[in-house]
Amino acid sequence: MANPLRYRYTTGPISCSEFINNIRVLALNNGSKRHKAQVKIFNLDPKPKKKVFDETFTIAANSKIQTEFIPMFNSFEVQILTDSRLVLMWVGGRSGNENLKGNTILHKDMVRF
């Protein structure tokens, strides 16, 4: 059976900026039907990398979901798997409510794998 979450994106490795206290992931469904998105966050400090967050969300038509994770490590990777190209994503390393330069990845910067 084919994987229904066939659109797979990664931020690649991100080194945490000083003062980072949360990672926010936002997924926007621009479609007229509901879609699924699976968010995975990896701690890249150990070898091999360790999955620390894995959750699947259902996103209603023309709406968004967001989730946050508090990192306790120095580098991370976020992977987002979806069932549609209409789901766009944004990942931000943040300090409080401020996005940290170098820790914010826009959808156009995500790498397909």
C-alpha positions in Angstrom: 0.0 0.0 0.0 1.3 3.5 -0.9 2.2 5.9 1.9 -0.7 8.5 2.0 1.8 11.1 3.4 3.8 11.1 0.2 4.9 14.8 0.3 7.9 14.8 2.6 9.9 17.9 3.6 12.8 18.6 6.0 14.4 21.7 7.4 17.8 19.9 7.3 20.0 20.4 10.4 19.5 23.6 12.4 21.9 24.8 15.1 20.0 26.4 17.9 20.5 30.1 18.4 21.3 31.5 21.8 18.2 32.0 23.9 16.0 29.6 21.9 13.2 28.3 24.1 10.7 26.9 21.7 10.3 25.5 18.2 7.0 26.4 16.5 5.7 24.5 13.5 2.8 25.9 11.5 1.1 24.1 8.6 -1.4 25.8 6.4 -4.0 23.9 4.3 -4.8 26.0 1.2 -7.1 23.2 -0.1 -10.8 22.9 -0.2 -10.7 19.5 1.5 -9.1 18.5 4.9 -5.6 17.1 4.8 -3.2 15.4 7.1 0.3 16.5 8.2 2.7 14.6 10.4 5.3 16.6 12.3 8.5 15.0 13.5 11.3 16.7 15.4 14.7 15.2 15.9 17.5 15.9 18.4 20.7 15.9 16.3 23.1 15.9 19.3 23.3 12.2 19.8 24.4 9.8 17.1 22.3 8.5 15.5 19.7 11.3 15.7 16.8 10.8 18.1 13.1 11.4 17.4 11.7 13.5 20.2 8.3 14.5 18.8 6.0 12.7 16.4 2.4 13.8 15.9 -0.1 13.6 13.1 -2.7 16.4 12.6 -5.8 16.7 10.5 -6.1 20.2 9.0 -9.5 21.5 8.0 -10.0 23.1 4.6 -8.5 26.6 4.3 -7.2 26.6 7.9 -4.0 26.0 9.8 -2.6 24.0 12.7 0.4 24.8 14.9 2.4 23.0 17.5 5.3 24.0 19.8 8.1 22.0 21.3 10.6 23.1 23.9 14.1 21.9 22.9 16.7 20.8 25.4 19.5 20.3 22.8 21.9 22.2 20.5 20.7 21.2 17.1 17.6 19.8 15.5 15.7 18.8 12.4 12.0 19.1 11.6 10.4 16.8 9.1 6.8 17.4 7.8 5.0 14.7 5.8 1.7 15.6 4.2 -0.9 14.1 1.8 -1.1 17.2 -0.4 1.0 19.8 -2.1 -1.6 22.3 -0.9 -0.2 22.1 2.7 2.4 24.7 3.2 4.7 24.9 6.3 6.8 27.2 8.4 9.2 26.2 11.1 10.6 28.7 13.6 13.1 28.6 16.5 11.9 31.2 18.8 12.7 33.1 22.0 9.4 33.9 23.6 7.3 35.4 20.8 10.3 36.5 18.6 11.6 34.4 15.7 15.3 33.9 15.8 17.4 34.7 12.8 18.9 31.6 11.3 16.3 29.4 13.0 13.3 30.2 10.8 12.6 28.1 7.7 9.9 29.1 5.2 8.1 26.6 3.0 10.1 27.5 -0.1 13.3 26.7 1.9 12.2 23.2 3.0 13.9 20.3 1.2 11.8 17.5 -0.4 13.1 14.0 0.4 
